[in-house]
């Protein structure tokens, strides 16, 4: 997977198009990511030990990986891979810079 936890991404399709956020988690099996402040849903929760009050909670829902793009220096870019010595590193296609 080319997007990792902690990356900054921009939404390119859907109701939150053109919004930016940080990746909170990645679901490899289903090709979905949870992005901070994107695809917010309201969830009705029962009272429990952690949340004594219960009620309506706003939280992020997963968004498909194909609907987000990596944000590098304020611009979206595709990601490729390159061998740096004996190590495989991510590379921004637009600038050719090593990402990590």
Secondary structure, 3 states (H helix, E strand, C coil): CCCCCCCEEEECCCCCCCCEEEEEEEECCCCEEEECCCCEEEEEECCCCCCCCCEEEEEECCEEHHHEEEEECCEEECEEEEEECCEEEEEECCCCCECC
